[in-house]
Amino acid sequence: MLLIKYSRNQRSETETNLVDYEPAKPESNQMLFKPGELYLISYPDYEQNATWLKSYNFHDCGIKGSKIELFRALGFDRENDRDKRKKLSVNTNSTGAFKRSISAFLNNRYSMSDPCCLLVVNQQLLSDISAGIYLKKNRKFDAHPGWRNDPVLQLIEEAEENPAMEEIRESLLGNSYDIRLARTLILKAANSTEPVLILGESGTGKDVVAKQIVKHDKKFGNPFSSVNCAALPDTLLEGELFGYKKGIYTGANIDKTGLFVATEGGTVFLDEVGELSPANQAKLLLAVESKIIRQIGSNVSTQANFRILAATNRNIDHMVIQEQFRDDLLQRLNTIRISIPPLRSHPEDISLLADHFWSKLSKKHKLSEEFHQQLKAYSWPGNVRELKTFLNSVTDIFGDISPGPEHFRAIWKMRAATPPGTARGAQQDASKLLRLESQLRLTNLQNIIRGIKVSARPVLNGGQKLKSAKMLTGN
């Protein structure tokens, strides 16, 4: 069976390893479940080996859902059973949230003298985490034949051997599974002629992905045009994309060629495509499907040859459900979908990114391990952009130094904000989650009401017709 082992070493660093374990070999039992070690095991493997595992006398800490704080969930805040081995069942499908919980616990609350912990998780969660660890540590799949049939992992492995990947890796840093998958899809998109949809929160690097696709695209690499759909009013955006005839607007003294025609043989990048109005969505759909472009005020259509990359920080699938974005347009843009994960979902990449940005700011000093731990403990709502800006603030304010936790807290104090990890900061995070949950429930309620109205419309219309007929006949 496969176990994921996290352990603390004498330098207070966390080491992560995959363990292929066969309980039938007694000589191996002494190598597991020592102090300072935390293990992940899947529910099926735990059930099959429950008799053997019970011999280790794990204290059952119950079941926890997605919102989990491991220090309390494992009972480390209770003195009476603090020194016992602990088992916790975790019921969540959120890989990012679970990895953040583990990272916060191991880096801030767990030491090599603490008792062993066993976390029982679902099979998919274990597979996602183990795949990321395996890809980070290994180059070939031969050591784990069970993964050899996973087509996604095969794609990632093949892409790692591509010479172009070195340059893409420098632009989109990270060793986590999601980042490696995004880099792989960049290569696939560069070899395709179909539209690409790039999704991700603000600050994750959607524009970086678009530029890398264009840079490695041999057919539609040049020319390259970009427009932010949220930065222009509807009419101006339509004119920017499709062009217009002289005199159609006040101040339109000459004919304007739109980006779609001007970028003949190249790529048009539509940033924040989720902000398009319904009218412009319909026009964009026609342009994507037929490549037929008509200037505003013209009766003549032009056949153009271009490729579209589209990006948005909004949940485009929810927008379709709420009828804010056309489903047919989404399907046309969705040929290749590249999702850039928020930084909080892959905290293992924060140190790599921070060191990369810091190397460009300081030639004399390096970031300390304590400072790295502070960076990892923060959720970074502004993602990579916020991390880079934060490090710029450190050098601009304190100069070329080796910053410590006190400098991290000082920046937040000067920004009149609550440093991450404080009670008030936790309350603010909880408040944000509550607002998001309220919005989701309101959306679901609106969808239910809309469905009831649609279902009841024939009955209501029939009743109105009957009432009108009675009024006419006097009956």
PLY file of the C-alpha trace (Angstrom):
ply
format ascii 1.0
element vertex 475
property float x
property float y
property float z
element edge 474
property int vertex1
property int vertex2
end_header
0.00 0.00 0.00
1.06 3.61 -0.52
1.69 5.93 2.42
2.73 9.58 2.32
5.22 10.33 5.07
5.97 13.80 6.45
8.79 13.97 8.99
10.63 16.67 10.93
14.44 16.61 10.98
16.92 18.14 13.42
17.05 21.36 11.38
13.28 21.78 11.92
12.70 21.11 8.22
9.88 19.01 6.81
10.82 16.06 4.62
8.21 14.41 2.40
8.45 10.89 1.03
6.31 8.20 -0.56
6.38 4.84 1.22
5.45 1.59 -0.52
4.70 -0.64 2.45
3.78 -4.29 2.75
2.46 -5.11 6.25
3.28 -8.79 5.65
6.99 -7.98 6.14
7.43 -7.69 9.93
10.99 -6.42 9.61
9.65 -3.20 8.08
7.28 -2.40 10.95
10.01 -0.87 13.07
10.70 1.73 10.36
7.26 3.34 10.62
5.21 5.49 12.98
8.04 7.04 14.95
7.82 10.39 16.81
7.97 13.41 14.55
6.30 11.58 11.64
2.88 12.22 10.07
1.38 9.75 7.60
-1.43 9.88 5.05
-3.25 6.66 4.20
-6.32 6.09 2.02
-9.61 4.85 3.48
-9.49 1.54 1.50
-5.92 0.78 2.62
-6.76 1.62 6.21
-9.78 -0.70 6.21
-7.76 -3.56 4.70
-4.99 -3.16 7.27
-7.01 -2.03 10.29
-6.07 -5.10 12.36
-2.36 -4.51 11.88
-2.63 -0.75 12.44
-4.50 -1.22 15.71
-1.36 -2.75 17.20
0.16 0.73 17.20
-2.53 1.99 19.61
-3.47 5.12 17.72
-5.78 7.38 19.72
-8.90 8.01 17.57
-9.45 11.76 17.17
-12.68 11.37 15.17
-13.68 12.77 11.77
-13.13 16.28 10.43
-14.42 17.98 7.30
-12.88 20.50 4.90
-12.37 23.32 7.42
-9.66 21.73 9.51
-7.04 23.04 11.94
-4.84 20.03 12.64
-3.35 21.23 15.93
-6.74 21.16 17.64
-8.23 18.36 15.55
-5.40 16.04 16.64
-5.77 17.06 20.28
-2.38 18.72 20.71
-4.09 21.44 22.75
-5.13 18.85 25.36
-2.48 17.78 27.87
-4.15 14.53 28.92
-3.54 12.70 25.61
-0.90 14.88 23.95
1.78 12.15 24.00
-0.36 9.42 22.40
-0.14 8.39 18.75
-3.12 9.95 16.99
-5.42 8.93 14.13
-7.74 11.41 12.41
-10.19 10.71 9.58
-10.41 13.61 7.14
-13.47 14.00 4.92
-12.54 16.55 2.25
-11.92 16.71 -1.50
-10.11 20.06 -1.37
-6.48 19.23 -2.05
-5.32 22.84 -1.70
-7.05 23.46 1.64
-5.82 20.16 3.05
-2.22 20.82 1.98
-2.37 24.26 3.62
-3.57 22.66 6.85
-0.69 20.18 6.81
1.84 22.88 5.94
0.67 25.19 8.74
0.69 22.34 11.28
4.10 20.91 10.36
5.86 24.25 10.03
4.42 25.97 13.09
3.15 23.39 15.59
4.87 20.02 15.07
8.34 18.90 16.15
10.43 15.73 15.86
9.64 14.89 19.50
5.86 14.95 19.02
3.94 11.66 18.70
3.24 10.10 15.31
0.01 11.06 13.55
-2.00 9.07 10.99
-4.46 10.90 8.73
-6.98 8.77 6.83
-8.06 10.50 3.60
-10.02 9.60 0.48
-8.24 7.86 -2.38
-8.44 10.80 -4.81
-6.89 13.20 -2.31
-4.04 10.77 -1.62
-3.48 10.27 -5.36
-3.39 14.02 -6.06
-0.86 14.71 -3.31
1.29 11.67 -4.08
1.40 12.55 -7.79
2.70 16.02 -6.96
5.36 14.60 -4.62
6.38 11.96 -7.14
6.73 14.43 -9.99
8.84 16.68 -7.80
11.24 13.91 -6.78
11.36 11.66 -9.87
11.77 11.84 -13.62
10.37 8.46 -14.71
7.21 6.51 -13.93
8.85 3.09 -13.92
9.12 2.94 -10.13
5.34 3.06 -9.76
3.67 0.92 -12.46
0.22 1.80 -11.13
0.67 5.37 -12.33
1.89 4.39 -15.77
-1.67 4.30 -17.13
-2.55 7.84 -16.02
-2.63 9.85 -19.28
-2.25 13.21 -17.51
0.92 12.12 -15.73
2.23 10.75 -19.01
1.63 14.12 -20.67
3.48 15.92 -17.89
6.39 13.51 -18.07
6.67 13.87 -21.86
6.50 17.66 -21.63
9.35 17.73 -19.09
11.62 16.29 -21.79
10.74 18.99 -24.32
13.60 21.53 -24.78
11.09 24.38 -24.82
9.99 23.50 -21.29
13.12 25.05 -19.77
12.09 28.54 -20.88
8.45 28.00 -19.86
9.62 26.75 -16.45
11.54 30.00 -15.90
8.40 32.02 -16.58
5.96 29.88 -14.59
7.89 28.69 -11.56
6.80 25.84 -9.33
7.14 22.12 -8.71
3.55 21.40 -7.65
1.33 19.15 -9.72
-1.04 21.95 -10.83
1.78 24.20 -12.01
3.46 21.36 -13.92
0.13 20.56 -15.58
-0.32 24.22 -16.56
3.16 24.27 -18.15
2.34 21.07 -20.03
-0.86 22.58 -21.40
1.05 25.67 -22.52
3.10 23.43 -24.81
-0.02 21.66 -26.07
-1.73 24.98 -26.73
1.30 26.27 -28.61
0.99 23.34 -31.01
-2.75 23.84 -31.54
-4.69 26.31 -33.68
-7.83 26.29 -31.51
-8.94 28.89 -28.92
-7.50 28.66 -25.40
-9.27 29.64 -22.18
-6.98 30.68 -19.32
-8.55 30.73 -15.86
-7.13 31.96 -12.59
-7.47 34.52 -9.84
-5.99 37.98 -10.24
-2.24 37.88 -9.83
-1.69 34.22 -10.73
0.00 34.98 -14.07
-2.63 34.50 -16.79
-0.86 37.04 -19.02
2.40 35.12 -18.55
0.69 31.95 -19.78
-0.71 33.76 -22.82
2.68 35.20 -23.77
4.38 31.82 -23.44
1.76 30.21 -25.70
2.35 32.88 -28.32
6.12 32.69 -27.98
6.18 28.95 -28.74
3.36 29.03 -31.33
4.88 28.42 -34.75
1.73 29.19 -36.74
-0.02 32.06 -34.91
2.95 33.46 -32.99
3.01 36.85 -34.72
1.52 39.41 -34.76
0.17 39.54 -31.20
-2.56 41.90 -29.99
-4.01 42.25 -26.51
-7.06 44.02 -25.12
-8.54 44.20 -21.62
-12.29 43.69 -21.97
-12.95 45.27 -18.57
-11.07 48.49 -19.37
-13.29 49.76 -22.22
-17.02 50.57 -22.49
-19.06 48.27 -24.74
-19.07 50.55 -27.80
-15.36 51.33 -27.65
-14.50 47.67 -27.11
-16.58 46.65 -30.13
-14.80 49.25 -32.23
-11.42 48.10 -30.93
-12.11 44.49 -31.89
-14.10 44.85 -35.10
-13.15 48.33 -36.32
-15.51 51.02 -37.65
-16.20 53.20 -40.68
-15.44 56.88 -40.85
-18.21 59.07 -39.46
-20.02 56.32 -37.53
-19.04 57.99 -34.24
-18.41 61.55 -33.21
-14.69 62.03 -33.71
-14.36 59.00 -36.03
-12.49 60.92 -38.72
-10.97 57.89 -40.43
-11.74 54.24 -40.93
-10.37 52.04 -38.15
-9.21 48.48 -38.69
-10.18 46.25 -35.77
-7.75 43.97 -33.95
-9.20 40.82 -35.49
-8.35 41.97 -39.02
-5.17 43.82 -38.04
-3.85 40.65 -36.36
-4.12 38.59 -39.55
-2.19 35.35 -39.11
-1.54 36.07 -35.43
-3.13 35.87 -31.98
-5.60 38.13 -30.17
-5.53 37.94 -26.37
-8.84 38.89 -24.74
-8.09 39.54 -21.08
-11.04 39.56 -18.64
-13.35 38.06 -21.24
-15.87 37.40 -18.45
-16.67 41.14 -18.44
-18.08 41.15 -22.00
-21.64 42.40 -22.38
-24.26 40.00 -23.82
-24.20 41.90 -27.13
-20.44 41.65 -27.49
-20.54 38.00 -26.45
-22.84 37.28 -29.39
-20.55 39.15 -31.80
-17.48 37.40 -30.43
-19.17 34.02 -30.88
-19.66 34.74 -34.59
-16.05 35.88 -34.92
-14.71 32.76 -33.20
-16.89 30.35 -35.17
-16.73 31.80 -38.68
-13.79 34.25 -38.59
-16.08 36.65 -40.46
-15.54 40.25 -39.33
-17.70 43.26 -40.17
-16.72 46.81 -39.28
-19.29 48.90 -37.41
-21.20 50.87 -40.02
-20.13 48.67 -42.94
-22.13 46.29 -45.11
-19.07 44.35 -46.19
-17.70 41.37 -44.24
-14.07 40.31 -44.20
-12.71 36.81 -43.77
-9.85 36.92 -41.27
-7.37 34.32 -40.04
-6.46 34.70 -36.37
-6.38 32.79 -33.12
-8.02 33.77 -29.82
-6.66 33.36 -26.33
-9.13 34.38 -23.62
-8.61 34.83 -19.89
-10.77 35.67 -16.90
-10.48 35.73 -13.12
-14.19 35.01 -12.71
-15.86 31.61 -12.27
-16.95 31.27 -15.87
-18.91 28.06 -15.28
-21.03 29.70 -12.57
-21.59 32.66 -14.89
-23.10 30.29 -17.46
-25.42 28.82 -14.81
-26.47 32.34 -13.80
-27.02 33.21 -17.50
-24.36 35.92 -17.37
-22.18 34.26 -20.00
-23.22 32.40 -23.13
-22.81 28.66 -22.90
-22.13 28.32 -26.66
-19.36 30.93 -26.47
-17.79 29.16 -23.49
-17.78 25.88 -25.41
-16.01 27.48 -28.35
-13.36 29.10 -26.15
-12.98 25.99 -24.02
-11.07 23.79 -26.47
-7.96 23.95 -24.27
-8.54 25.13 -20.70
-5.55 26.11 -18.60
-6.27 26.72 -14.92
-3.61 28.59 -12.95
-3.95 27.66 -9.25
-4.03 30.34 -6.54
-0.79 30.53 -4.58
-2.48 29.38 -1.36
-3.27 26.00 -2.98
0.41 25.15 -3.56
2.31 26.58 -0.58
5.23 24.28 -1.34
6.11 26.61 -4.24
6.18 29.81 -2.16
9.84 29.42 -1.12
10.93 28.80 -4.71
9.08 31.89 -5.95
10.26 34.06 -3.07
13.91 33.09 -3.59
13.58 33.79 -7.31
12.15 37.28 -6.78
14.58 38.03 -3.95
17.59 37.09 -6.08
16.66 39.93 -8.42
16.44 42.40 -5.52
19.39 41.45 -3.32
22.88 40.29 -4.29
24.25 40.06 -0.74
21.59 38.38 1.38
19.26 35.42 1.25
15.87 34.86 2.82
16.04 33.10 6.19
14.16 29.90 6.97
12.10 31.78 9.58
11.08 34.35 6.97
10.15 31.53 4.57
7.88 30.03 7.22
6.13 33.39 7.64
5.57 33.58 3.88
4.15 30.05 3.79
1.74 30.76 6.65
0.06 33.59 4.75
-2.77 32.95 2.27
-1.65 35.52 -0.38
-5.04 36.62 -1.74
-3.18 38.66 -4.38
-1.23 35.54 -5.36
2.19 35.75 -7.05
1.77 39.46 -7.80
1.23 40.20 -4.10
4.24 38.09 -3.08
6.48 39.94 -5.51
5.19 43.33 -4.39
5.64 42.39 -0.74
9.30 41.50 -1.28
9.79 44.77 -3.16
8.37 46.58 -0.12
10.92 44.89 2.14
13.91 46.12 0.11
12.45 49.56 -0.59
11.79 50.18 3.11
14.55 48.27 4.93
17.23 48.10 2.27
19.42 45.18 1.26
19.01 42.98 4.35
18.26 39.39 5.27
14.70 39.88 6.54
13.29 38.00 9.50
9.80 37.48 10.94
9.98 40.90 12.60
10.33 42.57 9.18
7.38 40.57 7.88
5.21 41.82 10.75
6.57 45.36 10.40
5.43 45.66 6.78
1.91 44.68 7.78
1.95 47.08 10.69
2.97 49.95 8.42
0.21 49.00 6.02
-2.25 49.35 8.94
-3.25 45.75 8.38
-3.42 42.77 10.71
-0.48 40.39 10.27
-1.52 36.90 9.14
-2.12 34.42 11.91
-3.62 36.84 14.46
-7.08 36.36 15.88
-8.44 39.38 14.03
-6.91 38.16 10.78
-8.59 34.80 11.29
-11.90 36.54 11.91
-11.49 38.51 8.68
-10.75 35.30 6.75
-13.82 33.67 8.32
-15.88 36.72 7.42
-14.76 36.50 3.79
-15.67 32.81 3.68
-19.07 33.58 5.18
-19.74 36.25 2.56
-18.72 33.90 -0.24
-20.92 31.15 1.17
-23.86 33.59 1.44
-23.38 34.67 -2.17
-23.31 31.04 -3.31
-26.49 30.23 -1.39
-28.19 33.32 -2.84
-27.15 32.24 -6.34
-28.51 28.73 -5.76
-31.78 30.19 -4.45
-32.08 32.46 -7.49
-31.54 29.47 -9.79
-34.23 27.50 -7.94
-36.72 30.40 -8.19
-35.91 30.81 -11.89
-36.56 27.11 -12.44
-39.91 27.32 -10.61
-40.95 30.30 -12.73
-40.07 28.50 -15.94
-41.96 25.38 -14.84
-44.99 27.36 -13.71
-45.16 29.62 -16.77
-47.46 27.35 -18.84
-49.91 27.06 -15.94
-49.87 30.79 -15.22
-50.30 31.67 -18.89
-53.16 29.21 -19.16
-54.87 30.79 -16.14
-54.51 34.27 -17.59
-56.00 33.16 -20.90
-58.95 31.56 -19.08
-59.54 34.74 -17.05
-59.46 36.87 -20.20
-61.92 34.56 -21.94
-64.36 34.80 -19.02
-64.15 38.60 -19.09
-64.94 38.66 -22.80
-67.85 36.27 -22.56
-69.17 37.65 -19.30
-69.25 34.15 -17.78
0 1
1 2
2 3
3 4
4 5
5 6
6 7
7 8
8 9
9 10
10 11
11 12
12 13
13 14
14 15
15 16
16 17
17 18
18 19
19 20
20 21
21 22
22 23
23 24
24 25
25 26
26 27
27 28
28 29
29 30
30 31
31 32
32 33
33 34
34 35
35 36
36 37
37 38
38 39
39 40
40 41
41 42
42 43
43 44
44 45
45 46
46 47
47 48
48 49
49 50
50 51
51 52
52 53
53 54
54 55
55 56
56 57
57 58
58 59
59 60
60 61
61 62
62 63
63 64
64 65
65 66
66 67
67 68
68 69
69 70
70 71
71 72
72 73
73 74
74 75
75 76
76 77
77 78
78 79
79 80
80 81
81 82
82 83
83 84
84 85
85 86
86 87
87 88
88 89
89 90
90 91
91 92
92 93
93 94
94 95
95 96
96 97
97 98
98 99
99 100
100 101
101 102
102 103
103 104
104 105
105 106
106 107
107 108
108 109
109 110
110 111
111 112
112 113
113 114
114 115
115 116
116 117
117 118
118 119
119 120
120 121
121 122
122 123
123 124
124 125
125 126
126 127
127 128
128 129
129 130
130 131
131 132
132 133
133 134
134 135
135 136
136 137
137 138
138 139
139 140
140 141
141 142
142 143
143 144
144 145
145 146
146 147
147 148
148 149
149 150
150 151
151 152
152 153
153 154
154 155
155 156
156 157
157 158
158 159
159 160
160 161
161 162
162 163
163 164
164 165
165 166
166 167
167 168
168 169
169 170
170 171
171 172
172 173
173 174
174 175
175 176
176 177
177 178
178 179
179 180
180 181
181 182
182 183
183 184
184 185
185 186
186 187
187 188
188 189
189 190
190 191
191 192
192 193
193 194
194 195
195 196
196 197
197 198
198 199
199 200
200 201
201 202
202 203
203 204
204 205
205 206
206 207
207 208
208 209
209 210
210 211
211 212
212 213
213 214
214 215
215 216
216 217
217 218
218 219
219 220
220 221
221 222
222 223
223 224
224 225
225 226
226 227
227 228
228 229
229 230
230 231
231 232
232 233
233 234
234 235
235 236
236 237
237 238
238 239
239 240
240 241
241 242
242 243
243 244
244 245
245 246
246 247
247 248
248 249
249 250
250 251
251 252
252 253
253 254
254 255
255 256
256 257
257 258
258 259
259 260
260 261
261 262
262 263
263 264
264 265
265 266
266 267
267 268
268 269
269 270
270 271
271 272
272 273
273 274
274 275
275 276
276 277
277 278
278 279
279 280
280 281
281 282
282 283
283 284
284 285
285 286
286 287
287 288
288 289
289 290
290 291
291 292
292 293
293 294
294 295
295 296
296 297
297 298
298 299
299 300
300 301
301 302
302 303
303 304
304 305
305 306
306 307
307 308
308 309
309 310
310 311
311 312
312 313
313 314
314 315
315 316
316 317
317 318
318 319
319 320
320 321
321 322
322 323
323 324
324 325
325 326
326 327
327 328
328 329
329 330
330 331
331 332
332 333
333 334
334 335
335 336
336 337
337 338
338 339
339 340
340 341
341 342
342 343
343 344
344 345
345 346
346 347
347 348
348 349
349 350
350 351
351 352
352 353
353 354
354 355
355 356
356 357
357 358
358 359
359 360
360 361
361 362
362 363
363 364
364 365
365 366
366 367
367 368
368 369
369 370
370 371
371 372
372 373
373 374
374 375
375 376
376 377
377 378
378 379
379 380
380 381
381 382
382 383
383 384
384 385
385 386
386 387
387 388
388 389
389 390
390 391
391 392
392 393
393 394
394 395
395 396
396 397
397 398
398 399
399 400
400 401
401 402
402 403
403 404
404 405
405 406
406 407
407 408
408 409
409 410
410 411
411 412
412 413
413 414
414 415
415 416
416 417
417 418
418 419
419 420
420 421
421 422
422 423
423 424
424 425
425 426
426 427
427 428
428 429
429 430
430 431
431 432
432 433
433 434
434 435
435 436
436 437
437 438
438 439
439 440
440 441
441 442
442 443
443 444
444 445
445 446
446 447
447 448
448 449
449 450
450 451
451 452
452 453
453 454
454 455
455 456
456 457
457 458
458 459
459 460
460 461
461 462
462 463
463 464
464 465
465 466
466 467
467 468
468 469
469 470
470 471
471 472
472 473
473 474
